[in-house]
Amino acid sequence: MSPDRRHALKTTSLLAVLVAQGVIGWPEAQAAEARAGFGADTLDGALAALGSRPATSEQVQLTALDVVEDGSVAPVRVVSLLPGTTEIHLLVEKNPVPLSASFRFPAGSVPDIQVRVKMAESSRVVAVVRADGKLYMASKQTAVTVGSCGG
């Protein structure tokens, strides 16, 4: 048995056990495509799928480079200083699918993420945070010299 197949079987088995024992619920185990917003093809559509229009907040700290040489690996960090943060969503305005990532945080977690996203072209990167049932956001313009996303 190849190491890749063995790893896939172990991971799938572990996920099945965690769901069966109730450690994680079925919604948390589903693929990202099934979650709201990933089907939207515009920034406004993705924001509408997430809920209401977010208010700008300095308590949402978005760190991204001003210029990214390779759009396939654009580093982004989001930190929420808002109490009661339960979700962080990362959107790239001009991507074919703007919603790039979504994260859920259980109570007591530190809402701090660092990821690399694909950017099709120079665009505004938007972080949306859900805290105490309300949406807040921060955004930053990032220039891309070599795009990704099949463009």
N, CA and C atoms as a LAMMPS dump frame, in Angstrom:
ITEM: TIMESTEP
0
ITEM: NUMBER OF ATOMS
453
ITEM: BOX BOUNDS ff ff ff
-5.0000000000000000e+02 5.0000000000000000e+02
-5.0000000000000000e+02 5.0000000000000000e+02
-5.0000000000000000e+02 5.0000000000000000e+02
ITEM: ATOMS id mol type element x y z
1 1 1 N 0.855 -1.176 0
2 1 2 C 0 0 0
3 1 3 C 0.9 1.237 0
4 2 1 N 0.598 2.185 -0.874
5 2 2 C 1.437 3.382 -0.972
6 2 3 C 1.226 4.28 0.238
7 3 1 N 2.257 5.071 0.591
8 3 2 C 2.133 5.974 1.742
9 3 3 C 0.996 6.994 1.566
10 4 1 N 0.758 7.476 0.328
11 4 2 C -0.319 8.435 0.107
12 4 3 C -1.68 7.806 0.365
13 5 1 N -1.866 6.588 -0.101
14 5 2 C -3.139 5.898 0.111
15 5 3 C -3.335 5.597 1.593
16 6 1 N -2.286 5.163 2.249
17 6 2 C -2.35 4.874 3.686
18 6 3 C -2.743 6.126 4.464
19 7 1 N -2.135 7.254 4.12
20 7 2 C -2.456 8.52 4.787
21 7 3 C -3.919 8.901 4.555
22 8 1 N -4.394 8.744 3.315
23 8 2 C -5.787 9.076 3.003
24 8 3 C -6.751 8.201 3.797
25 9 1 N -6.45 6.913 3.9
26 9 2 C -7.315 6.01 4.661
27 9 3 C -7.331 6.362 6.145
28 10 1 N -6.166 6.666 6.705
29 10 2 C -6.1 7.044 8.113
30 10 3 C -6.889 8.321 8.374
31 11 1 N -6.724 9.314 7.495
32 11 2 C -7.413 10.596 7.673
33 11 3 C -8.919 10.426 7.567
34 12 1 N -9.377 9.678 6.572
35 12 2 C -10.807 9.445 6.386
36 12 3 C -11.388 8.67 7.56
37 13 1 N -10.679 7.672 8.039
38 13 2 C -11.142 6.88 9.178
39 13 3 C -11.244 7.734 10.431
40 14 1 N -10.25 8.567 10.658
41 14 2 C -10.271 9.44 11.828
42 14 3 C -11.448 10.404 11.761
43 15 1 N -11.691 10.982 10.592
44 15 2 C -12.815 11.898 10.426
45 15 3 C -14.133 11.191 10.702
46 16 1 N -14.297 9.968 10.201
47 16 2 C -15.523 9.2 10.43
48 16 3 C -15.734 8.916 11.917
49 17 1 N -14.67 8.565 12.631
50 17 2 C -14.765 8.304 14.071
51 17 3 C -15.158 9.579 14.826
52 18 1 N -14.535 10.714 14.47
53 18 2 C -14.849 11.971 15.146
54 18 3 C -16.302 12.379 14.936
55 19 1 N -16.822 12.193 13.732
56 19 2 C -18.227 12.511 13.46
57 19 3 C -19.135 11.553 14.213
58 20 1 N -18.821 10.254 14.181
59 20 2 C -19.649 9.24 14.834
60 20 3 C -19.721 9.45 16.345
61 21 1 N -18.637 9.903 16.958
62 21 2 C -18.615 10.118 18.4
63 21 3 C -19.135 11.488 18.795
64 22 1 N -19.463 12.318 17.822
65 22 2 C -20.005 13.634 18.135
66 22 3 C -18.961 14.669 18.513
67 23 1 N -17.692 14.36 18.324
68 23 2 C -16.635 15.324 18.633
69 23 3 C -16.743 16.52 17.699
70 24 1 N -17 16.243 16.43
71 24 2 C -17.296 17.309 15.477
72 24 3 C -18.624 16.973 14.804
73 25 1 N -19.348 17.991 14.418
74 25 2 C -20.629 17.783 13.761
75 25 3 C -20.462 17.613 12.267
76 26 1 N -21.517 17.137 11.627
77 26 2 C -21.463 16.936 10.193
78 26 3 C -21.16 18.216 9.425
79 27 1 N -21.744 19.396 9.812
80 27 2 C -21.421 20.62 9.06
81 27 3 C -19.926 20.94 9.048
82 28 1 N -19.235 20.67 10.155
83 28 2 C -17.803 20.949 10.21
84 28 3 C -17.018 19.982 9.335
85 29 1 N -17.571 18.793 9.084
86 29 2 C -16.872 17.787 8.308
87 29 3 C -17.095 17.939 6.807
88 30 1 N -18.07 18.72 6.409
89 30 2 C -18.377 18.872 4.984
90 30 3 C -17.299 19.667 4.273
91 31 1 N -17.207 19.481 2.978
92 31 2 C -16.239 20.209 2.153
93 31 3 C -16.623 21.673 2.068
94 32 1 N -15.637 22.508 1.794
95 32 2 C -15.853 23.954 1.733
96 32 3 C -16.865 24.343 0.665
97 33 1 N -16.951 23.583 -0.429
98 33 2 C -17.862 23.939 -1.513
99 33 3 C -19.31 23.961 -1.067
100 34 1 N -19.645 23.22 -0.029
101 34 2 C -21.025 23.146 0.425
102 34 3 C -21.406 24.331 1.314
103 35 1 N -20.456 25.14 1.722
104 35 2 C -20.742 26.24 2.633
105 35 3 C -21.157 27.481 1.871
106 36 1 N -21.959 28.296 2.527
107 36 2 C -22.481 29.52 1.916
108 36 3 C -21.34 30.427 1.463
109 37 1 N -21.522 31.04 0.324
110 37 2 C -20.547 31.998 -0.171
111 37 3 C -19.567 31.458 -1.181
112 38 1 N -19.244 30.165 -1.121
113 38 2 C -18.265 29.612 -2.053
114 38 3 C -18.834 29.467 -3.462
115 39 1 N -20.147 29.552 -3.604
116 39 2 C -20.753 29.47 -4.92
117 39 3 C -20.896 30.823 -5.595
118 40 1 N -20.644 31.903 -4.878
119 40 2 C -20.801 33.254 -5.429
120 40 3 C -19.65 33.587 -6.361
121 41 1 N -19.95 34.362 -7.422
122 41 2 C -18.897 34.742 -8.359
123 41 3 C -18.563 36.231 -8.319
124 42 1 N -19.142 36.962 -7.351
125 42 2 C -18.803 38.376 -7.143
126 42 3 C -18.592 38.617 -5.657
127 43 1 N -17.88 39.686 -5.345
128 43 2 C -17.661 40.037 -3.947
129 43 3 C -18.986 40.323 -3.256
130 44 1 N -19.861 41.084 -3.897
131 44 2 C -21.163 41.395 -3.294
132 44 3 C -21.991 40.139 -3.07
133 45 1 N -21.925 39.193 -4.008
134 45 2 C -22.65 37.933 -3.845
135 45 3 C -22.131 37.122 -2.673
136 46 1 N -20.819 37.084 -2.514
137 46 2 C -20.223 36.351 -1.384
138 46 3 C -20.577 37.014 -0.062
139 47 1 N -20.528 38.348 -0.021
140 47 2 C -20.895 39.061 1.214
141 47 3 C -22.365 38.841 1.55
142 48 1 N -23.223 38.83 0.541
143 48 2 C -24.648 38.592 0.774
144 48 3 C -24.875 37.188 1.341
145 49 1 N -24.111 36.202 0.848
146 49 2 C -24.248 34.838 1.349
147 49 3 C -23.785 34.709 2.795
148 50 1 N -22.846 35.557 3.197
149 50 2 C -22.355 35.515 4.578
150 50 3 C -23.316 36.182 5.55
151 51 1 N -24.159 37.067 5.052
152 51 2 C -25.113 37.756 5.921
153 51 3 C -25.255 39.197 5.495
154 52 1 N -25.273 40.084 6.458
155 52 2 C -25.45 41.503 6.179
156 52 3 C -24.148 42.142 5.707
157 53 1 N -24.226 43.396 5.302
158 53 2 C -23.042 44.157 4.885
159 53 3 C -22.19 44.449 6.12
160 54 1 N -20.916 44.057 6.126
161 54 2 C -20.078 44.264 7.312
162 54 3 C -19.681 45.732 7.505
163 55 1 N -19.513 46.113 8.751
164 55 2 C -19.026 47.446 9.092
165 55 3 C -17.502 47.396 9.179
166 56 1 N -16.836 48.462 8.766
167 56 2 C -15.381 48.529 8.862
168 56 3 C -14.986 48.668 10.33
169 57 1 N -13.949 47.929 10.752
170 57 2 C -13.509 47.967 12.145
171 57 3 C -11.989 47.904 12.235
172 58 1 N -11.423 48.744 13.073
173 58 2 C -9.987 48.694 13.325
174 58 3 C -9.613 47.51 14.212
175 59 1 N -10.609 46.843 14.767
176 59 2 C -10.376 45.66 15.596
177 59 3 C -10.113 44.417 14.747
178 60 1 N -10.316 44.552 13.451
179 60 2 C -9.976 43.479 12.5
180 60 3 C -8.674 43.898 11.833
181 61 1 N -7.623 43.154 12.106
182 61 2 C -6.306 43.495 11.581
183 61 3 C -5.955 42.563 10.423
184 62 1 N -5.843 43.151 9.231
185 62 2 C -5.517 42.412 8.017
186 62 3 C -4.109 42.795 7.583
187 63 1 N -3.249 41.8 7.448
188 63 2 C -1.881 42.032 6.996
189 63 3 C -1.666 41.296 5.682
190 64 1 N -1.326 42.048 4.645
191 64 2 C -1.021 41.475 3.332
192 64 3 C 0.055 42.348 2.698
193 65 1 N 0.807 41.775 1.785
194 65 2 C 1.856 42.532 1.114
195 65 3 C 1.248 43.561 0.16
196 66 1 N 1.958 44.672 -0.052
197 66 2 C 1.513 45.669 -1.026
198 66 3 C 1.652 45.128 -2.447
199 67 1 N 2.746 44.403 -2.697
200 67 2 C 3 43.809 -4.008
201 67 3 C 3.372 42.343 -3.811
202 68 1 N 2.691 41.459 -4.546
203 68 2 C 2.967 40.026 -4.508
204 68 3 C 3.53 39.64 -5.866
205 69 1 N 4.692 39.02 -5.862
206 69 2 C 5.335 38.642 -7.123
207 69 3 C 4.606 37.488 -7.801
208 70 1 N 4.142 36.518 -7.008
209 70 2 C 3.474 35.333 -7.553
210 70 3 C 2.088 35.224 -6.924
211 71 1 N 1.048 35.397 -7.731
212 71 2 C -0.324 35.379 -7.228
213 71 3 C -0.795 34.024 -6.737
214 72 1 N -0.024 32.978 -6.957
215 72 2 C -0.461 31.661 -6.485
216 72 3 C -0.137 31.436 -5.008
217 73 1 N 0.665 32.302 -4.419
218 73 2 C 1.038 32.128 -3.008
219 73 3 C 1.09 33.482 -2.292
220 74 1 N -0.018 34.185 -2.25
221 74 2 C -0.058 35.488 -1.6
222 74 3 C -0.319 35.311 -0.097
223 75 1 N 0.651 35.678 0.757
224 75 2 C 0.46 35.489 2.198
225 75 3 C -0.48 36.542 2.791
226 76 1 N -1.378 36.078 3.657
227 76 2 C -2.346 36.958 4.315
228 76 3 C -2.474 36.522 5.765
229 77 1 N -2.575 37.504 6.655
230 77 2 C -2.811 37.217 8.078
231 77 3 C -3.984 38.067 8.539
232 78 1 N -4.874 37.465 9.316
233 78 2 C -6.01 38.174 9.892
234 78 3 C -6.053 37.867 11.38
235 79 1 N -6.167 38.931 12.183
236 79 2 C -6.308 38.813 13.626
237 79 3 C -7.539 39.611 14.019
238 80 1 N -8.409 38.991 14.802
239 80 2 C -9.58 39.704 15.311
240 80 3 C -9.383 39.995 16.79
241 81 1 N -9.5 41.264 17.138
242 81 2 C -9.428 41.682 18.539
243 81 3 C -10.82 41.832 19.129
244 82 1 N -11.847 41.523 18.338
245 82 2 C -13.231 41.634 18.778
246 82 3 C -13.589 40.462 19.692
247 83 1 N -14.168 40.731 20.858
248 83 2 C -14.582 39.625 21.72
249 83 3 C -15.742 38.862 21.073
250 84 1 N -15.79 37.57 21.304
251 84 2 C -16.869 36.75 20.767
252 84 3 C -16.728 36.423 19.298
253 85 1 N -15.499 36.466 18.764
254 85 2 C -15.284 36.134 17.362
255 85 3 C -15.503 34.635 17.15
256 86 1 N -16.371 34.312 16.179
257 86 2 C -16.669 32.908 15.881
258 86 3 C -16.244 32.508 14.474
259 87 1 N -16.082 33.479 13.558
260 87 2 C -15.73 33.156 12.176
261 87 3 C -14.818 34.224 11.584
262 88 1 N -13.942 33.793 10.687
263 88 2 C -13.162 34.701 9.849
264 88 3 C -13.277 34.191 8.419
265 89 1 N -13.63 35.1 7.514
266 89 2 C -13.741 34.774 6.091
267 89 3 C -12.765 35.649 5.33
268 90 1 N -12.116 35.079 4.341
269 90 2 C -11.136 35.799 3.539
270 90 3 C -11.607 35.827 2.095
271 91 1 N -11.716 37.044 1.518
272 91 2 C -12.202 37.209 0.157
273 91 3 C -11.184 37.968 -0.683
274 92 1 N -11.106 37.621 -1.964
275 92 2 C -10.265 38.328 -2.923
276 92 3 C -11.203 38.822 -4.019
277 93 1 N -11.369 40.131 -4.091
278 93 2 C -12.418 40.748 -4.899
279 93 3 C -12.452 40.299 -6.36
280 94 1 N -11.32 40.252 -7.042
281 94 2 C -11.312 39.984 -8.48
282 94 3 C -11.057 38.529 -8.844
283 95 1 N -11.09 37.623 -7.875
284 95 2 C -10.944 36.206 -8.181
285 95 3 C -12.245 35.677 -8.796
286 96 1 N -12.158 34.61 -9.612
287 96 2 C -13.374 34.017 -10.17
288 96 3 C -14.363 33.587 -9.079
289 97 1 N -13.852 33.094 -7.949
290 97 2 C -14.649 32.786 -6.758
291 97 3 C -14.034 33.614 -5.635
292 98 1 N -14.663 34.744 -5.28
293 98 2 C -14.044 35.67 -4.324
294 98 3 C -13.798 35.096 -2.924
295 99 1 N -14.698 34.253 -2.425
296 99 2 C -14.504 33.698 -1.083
297 99 3 C -13.41 32.643 -1.146
298 100 1 N -12.257 32.972 -0.568
299 100 2 C -11.085 32.089 -0.656
300 100 3 C -10.961 31.126 0.507
301 101 1 N -11.396 31.551 1.701
302 101 2 C -11.257 30.694 2.883
303 101 3 C -12.236 31.125 3.958
304 102 1 N -12.683 30.152 4.747
305 102 2 C -13.546 30.415 5.897
306 102 3 C -13.05 29.595 7.069
307 103 1 N -13.052 30.21 8.24
308 103 2 C -12.592 29.546 9.452
309 103 3 C -13.617 29.765 10.554
310 104 1 N -13.89 28.719 11.331
311 104 2 C -14.781 28.819 12.487
312 104 3 C -13.961 28.579 13.747
313 105 1 N -14.281 29.354 14.785
314 105 2 C -13.526 29.276 16.032
315 105 3 C -14.453 28.918 17.19
316 106 1 N -14.157 27.843 17.911
317 106 2 C -14.939 27.537 19.107
318 106 3 C -14.642 28.564 20.203
319 107 1 N -15.51 28.652 21.17
320 107 2 C -15.313 29.585 22.282
321 107 3 C -13.954 29.335 22.938
322 108 1 N -13.269 30.41 23.266
323 108 2 C -11.965 30.315 23.917
324 108 3 C -10.791 30.245 22.96
325 109 1 N -11.058 30.184 21.654
326 109 2 C -9.982 30.126 20.667
327 109 3 C -9.43 31.516 20.388
328 110 1 N -8.202 31.565 19.91
329 110 2 C -7.587 32.822 19.506
330 110 3 C -7.863 33.009 18.015
331 111 1 N -8.645 34.018 17.636
332 111 2 C -8.972 34.219 16.221
333 111 3 C -7.827 34.879 15.458
334 112 1 N -6.872 34.068 15.044
335 112 2 C -5.664 34.525 14.362
336 112 3 C -5.341 33.494 13.28
337 113 1 N -5.387 33.915 12.015
338 113 2 C -5.091 32.987 10.92
339 113 3 C -3.972 33.533 10.049
340 114 1 N -3.199 32.63 9.479
341 114 2 C -2.182 32.963 8.492
342 114 3 C -2.311 31.951 7.366
343 115 1 N -2.592 32.44 6.168
344 115 2 C -2.784 31.553 5.019
345 115 3 C -2.118 32.143 3.791
346 116 1 N -2.024 31.349 2.758
347 116 2 C -1.586 31.814 1.439
348 116 3 C -2.764 31.581 0.504
349 117 1 N -3.153 32.627 -0.191
350 117 2 C -4.293 32.538 -1.104
351 117 3 C -3.836 32.745 -2.535
352 118 1 N -4.64 32.272 -3.463
353 118 2 C -4.388 32.532 -4.88
354 118 3 C -5.08 33.828 -5.26
355 119 1 N -4.379 34.631 -6.051
356 119 2 C -4.951 35.876 -6.553
357 119 3 C -4.807 35.893 -8.06
358 120 1 N -5.931 36.048 -8.768
359 120 2 C -5.918 36.042 -10.226
360 120 3 C -5.233 37.286 -10.781
361 121 1 N -5.385 38.408 -10.089
362 121 2 C -4.825 39.68 -10.535
363 121 3 C -4.782 40.641 -9.355
364 122 1 N -4.233 41.823 -9.571
365 122 2 C -4.207 42.832 -8.514
366 122 3 C -5.634 43.073 -8.05
367 123 1 N -5.817 43.125 -6.737
368 123 2 C -7.17 43.136 -6.21
369 123 3 C -7.187 43.591 -4.76
370 124 1 N -8.387 43.836 -4.29
371 124 2 C -8.602 44.152 -2.873
372 124 3 C -8.819 42.841 -2.133
373 125 1 N -8.085 42.644 -1.042
374 125 2 C -8.261 41.493 -0.164
375 125 3 C -9.134 41.965 0.995
376 126 1 N -10.173 41.19 1.312
377 126 2 C -11.133 41.588 2.34
378 126 3 C -11.215 40.499 3.399
379 127 1 N -11.106 40.896 4.659
380 127 2 C -11.306 39.986 5.786
381 127 3 C -12.635 40.343 6.436
382 128 1 N -13.496 39.35 6.601
383 128 2 C -14.792 39.55 7.258
384 128 3 C -14.801 38.697 8.515
385 129 1 N -15.151 39.327 9.641
386 129 2 C -15.169 38.661 10.938
387 129 3 C -16.586 38.695 11.493
388 130 1 N -17.044 37.551 11.988
389 130 2 C -18.331 37.507 12.684
390 130 3 C -18.036 37.448 14.182
391 131 1 N -18.517 38.45 14.913
392 131 2 C -18.325 38.515 16.355
393 131 3 C -19.644 38.936 16.993
394 132 1 N -20.091 38.166 17.954
395 132 2 C -21.372 38.417 18.631
396 132 3 C -22.514 38.59 17.637
397 133 1 N -22.494 37.796 16.565
398 133 2 C -23.568 37.798 15.588
399 133 3 C -23.53 38.926 14.569
400 134 1 N -22.553 39.83 14.65
401 134 2 C -22.436 40.939 13.707
402 134 3 C -21.201 40.751 12.837
403 135 1 N -21.217 41.359 11.638
404 135 2 C -20.091 41.257 10.719
405 135 3 C -19.263 42.537 10.71
406 136 1 N -17.955 42.362 10.713
407 136 2 C -17.002 43.467 10.658
408 136 3 C -15.978 43.13 9.583
409 137 1 N -15.321 44.163 9.035
410 137 2 C -14.368 43.892 7.959
411 137 3 C -13.177 44.828 7.972
412 138 1 N -12.157 44.403 7.259
413 138 2 C -10.988 45.22 6.952
414 138 3 C -10.578 44.825 5.539
415 139 1 N -9.957 45.751 4.803
416 139 2 C -9.528 45.42 3.446
417 139 3 C -8.2 46.08 3.126
418 140 1 N -7.53 45.535 2.112
419 140 2 C -6.232 46.062 1.683
420 140 3 C -6.057 45.752 0.206
421 141 1 N -5.566 46.72 -0.529
422 141 2 C -5.266 46.536 -1.958
423 141 3 C -3.903 45.863 -2.09
424 142 1 N -3.829 44.827 -2.92
425 142 2 C -2.58 44.104 -3.149
426 142 3 C -2.37 43.998 -4.66
427 143 1 N -1.177 44.383 -5.095
428 143 2 C -0.822 44.289 -6.515
429 143 3 C -0.153 42.949 -6.773
430 144 1 N -0.505 42.311 -7.894
431 144 2 C 0.047 41.018 -8.275
432 144 3 C 0.781 41.188 -9.606
433 145 1 N 2.044 40.727 -9.649
434 145 2 C 2.804 40.854 -10.89
435 145 3 C 2.621 39.642 -11.793
436 146 1 N 2.409 38.428 -11.22
437 146 2 C 2.131 37.215 -11.989
438 146 3 C 0.888 36.589 -11.381
439 147 1 N -0.209 36.514 -12.133
440 147 2 C -1.472 36.007 -11.605
441 147 3 C -1.517 34.498 -11.471
442 148 1 N -2.596 34.02 -10.856
443 148 2 C -2.858 32.604 -10.71
444 148 3 C -4.287 32.348 -11.135
445 149 1 N -4.995 31.451 -10.537
446 149 2 C -6.416 31.197 -10.772
447 149 3 C -6.739 30.955 -12.238
448 150 1 N -5.823 30.395 -12.976
449 150 2 C -6.088 30.034 -14.368
450 150 3 C -6.172 31.204 -15.325
451 151 1 N -5.735 32.432 -14.892
452 151 2 C -5.886 33.614 -15.736
453 151 3 C -4.714 33.968 -16.556
